[in-house]
Amino acid sequence: MLISMMQDSTTWLTGLTQCTDLIQTFHWHLPLELSVLDKPLEVDLGGDVQRAFNNFVKTGQVWAFLIGLVLGYLFKTFTSYG
């Protein structure tokens, strides 16, 4: 039984190798236009964070956040035992 299982697993690995060969064959036939995806993106992390924070303050969400923190702390304090 063990030998039969080993034969089945090696047969499966052989099939897996043939599958990877097929994928590599298709990879070499891809058009060159896909190389555009390899270019690095220009990311301004500091500017994005600053814009998000300014929007957070401008829309009043910062006050809702602070009020929620205070009310949550008070609720936890009044409902906990000890």
PALOSE-322082 format. One record per residue (C-alpha): residue number from 1; residue in one letter; x, y, z. Coordinates in steps of 0.1 Angstrom, whole numbers. Layout:
# residues N
(NUM, A, (X, Y, Z)) ...
# end
This chain:
# residues 82
(1, M, (0, 0, 0)) (2, L, (28, 24, 9)) (3, I, (46, 17, -24)) (4, S, (14, 23, -43)) (5, M, (9, 57, -26)) (6, M, (46, 66, -34)) (7, Q, (40, 58, -70)) (8, D, (9, 79, -71)) (9, S, (26, 109, -55)) (10, T, (56, 107, -80)) (11, T, (31, 105, -109)) (12, W, (14, 136, -95)) (13, L, (48, 154, -93)) (14, T, (56, 145, -129)) (15, G, (23, 160, -140)) (16, L, (30, 192, -119)) (17, T, (64, 195, -137)) (18, Q, (47, 193, -171)) (19, C, (22, 220, -160)) (20, T, (51, 244, -150)) (21, D, (67, 237, -184)) (22, L, (35, 247, -201)) (23, I, (33, 279, -181)) (24, Q, (69, 288, -189)) (25, T, (61, 283, -226)) (26, F, (32, 307, -225)) (27, H, (53, 332, -205)) (28, W, (78, 335, -233)) (29, H, (51, 342, -258)) (30, L, (36, 371, -239)) (31, P, (37, 405, -258)) (32, L, (63, 430, -247)) (33, E, (37, 456, -239)) (34, L, (32, 439, -205)) (35, S, (66, 452, -194)) (36, V, (49, 485, -186)) (37, L, (38, 468, -154)) (38, D, (74, 465, -143)) (39, K, (80, 502, -139)) (40, P, (81, 516, -104)) (41, L, (52, 538, -92)) (42, E, (58, 573, -81)) (43, V, (45, 574, -45)) (44, D, (43, 604, -23)) (45, L, (36, 588, 11)) (46, G, (41, 620, 31)) (47, G, (18, 640, 9)) (48, D, (-9, 614, 9)) (49, V, (-8, 612, 47)) (50, Q, (-10, 650, 50)) (51, R, (-39, 652, 26)) (52, A, (-58, 625, 45)) (53, F, (-52, 641, 78)) (54, N, (-63, 675, 65)) (55, N, (-95, 659, 52)) (56, F, (-100, 642, 86)) (57, V, (-98, 676, 104)) (58, K, (-117, 696, 77)) (59, T, (-147, 673, 77)) (60, G, (-150, 673, 115)) (61, Q, (-142, 636, 119)) (62, V, (-115, 644, 144)) (63, W, (-141, 658, 168)) (64, A, (-164, 628, 164)) (65, F, (-133, 606, 171)) (66, L, (-124, 625, 203)) (67, I, (-160, 625, 216)) (68, G, (-163, 588, 209)) (69, L, (-131, 582, 229)) (70, V, (-144, 601, 258)) (71, L, (-179, 586, 258)) (72, G, (-164, 551, 253)) (73, Y, (-141, 556, 283)) (74, L, (-170, 569, 304)) (75, F, (-192, 540, 294)) (76, K, (-165, 515, 302)) (77, T, (-159, 531, 336)) (78, F, (-195, 531, 346)) (79, T, (-203, 496, 335)) (80, S, (-172, 478, 348)) (81, Y, (-171, 463, 383)) (82, G, (-142, 469, 406)) 
# end
